[in-house]
Amino acid sequence: MTLHLDLLRHGETELGGGLRGSLDDALTAKGWEQMRAAVLAQGPWERLISSPLQRCARFAEELGARLNVPVSLEKDLQELHFGAWEGQSAAALMETDAEGLGRFWADPYSFTPPQGEPVSAFSLRVLGAVLRLHKAYAGERVLLISHGGVMRLLLAQARGLPREQLLNVEVAHGGLFNLQVGADGVLKEGV
């Protein structure tokens, strides 16, 4: 049986762009608007699953209350931990670690930011969570509220992209995508 998994990226955050990772930024008013607009006339969902970071979880709680559907927080769907790079912009990293940033952009699986989480471990963590969601909720339509990195990983898998192209997947703030998760764990994009 298939799990219908809609993916929603959090909206704009108070501390702006850059590599937010495990930093727990709040949404801006614009970020709330982006997320509310994304789910307008969408669904229905049987449940909401969210990263525990407040830029995802606060919206999940609001939407769950409005739709009267259960909300669960899933720590394994948090963003990649960028280690020493957390909170820094690409422009700042170009000045302090241009070589490392270039290696990360070229193949994020083969270069880990200093003190960061390896993308291979991040991938296992996220895909393991999605398999658990399939096991628990197959046959349902679920909204997953998460982060750009999580969504890039899942969309890259669904599109069959080579691992080097992970960071080429575009996911805007408030972006909404549809996936199907098969019993075999295979991800497919589309409704």
Disulfide bonds with the S-S distance in Angstrom:
none
